[in-house]
Amino acid sequence: MVPDPGDRRGRRPDRGRGHRRHHGEADRRRTRPLRAARDRAVSDVTTLVLLRHGETLLTPERRLSGSGGTNPGLSPAGRRQAAATADALARRGGIDAVVTSPMRRCRETAQAVATRLGLSLQVERDLREADFGTWEGLTFAEVRARYPDDLDAWLASPEMPPSGAGETMRQVAGRVTAVRDGLTVRYAGATVLVVSHVGPLRTLIRLALQAPPHSLFRIEVAAASLSTVTYEKDGTATVRALNDTHHLN
C-alpha cells in the first residue's frame, strides 16, 4: 500500500460488457478462449475492472505493505469487504475472467469473487505490489522522519528506489504495462477483473489517462474499491470509473 492524504469518493462504475463463463477449478493459469469468434466480433472494446484487495491489519494504519514485506492476509474487515465486492460483481454480471496478484491479500480477495462468479482464478506475478525496501511496514510519516532525503527523491522521480534497494516506480510501470498488454490481447472484447494493489492499479489508471509519473500520488484507490478502464482495438484507453466503494456501504 502507498498511503495518501485524504479520502475521495469515487463514481459508480459502468456496467461491464459480455456474458459470464465458467472455467473450472481455481488457480488454473491457462484457460480456453473466453468467447467464440462470433461473440468477439460484437465488441471492439476490452474492459479491465480494477479491484484493490480488501483491508489487512496494516491498511487502517496506512502502513507501506509491498512485495518485500510480511505478505499479510485479509483482516476480518477485509474478508467482509471481499464478500461484499463478490456480491456486487455477481449482481453486476459480465465478468469473464479473474486475474490476481500472487500476494495473499489479493488472492484471498480474488478467490472470494471467483468462487461467487464460478470462475477460475488466474495468477499474474507481475501484478504484485512494489518492493518498498527498508520502508516496509512504516507509515508515510515514519518514512518522512527517518529517510527524508530518500523520500523526497522517490517522490520526485520514478527512477529512484525506496531506501534499501527497493523497486522503482518505473520498474513497476514496466511490468504492469506488460500485464495490461497481455490481457488486452488474450481477452480481446471481454471483461476481466484485475485484483491488485495501490501501486499497480494507480499505474494502470495513470497510463490510461496519459498522465505524468508524479500524478500517481494524486489518485485514490481505496481498499476493495472498483475502477474501470476500457481499451479500444487501436489501444485508446478510457477511465470509465474510479475508486467506487458504494458496494461497501
Secondary structure by P-SEA (a helix, b strand, c coil): cccccbbbbbcccccccbbbbbbcccccccccccccaaaaaaccbbbbbccccccccccccccccccccccccccaaaaaaaaaaaaaaaaaccccbbbbcccaaaaaaaaaaaaaacbbbbbbcccccccccccccccaaaaaaccaaaaaaaaaccccccccccccaaaaaaaaaaaaaaaaaacccbbbbbbbcaaaaaaaaaaaacccccccccccccccbbbbbbbcccccccccccccccccc
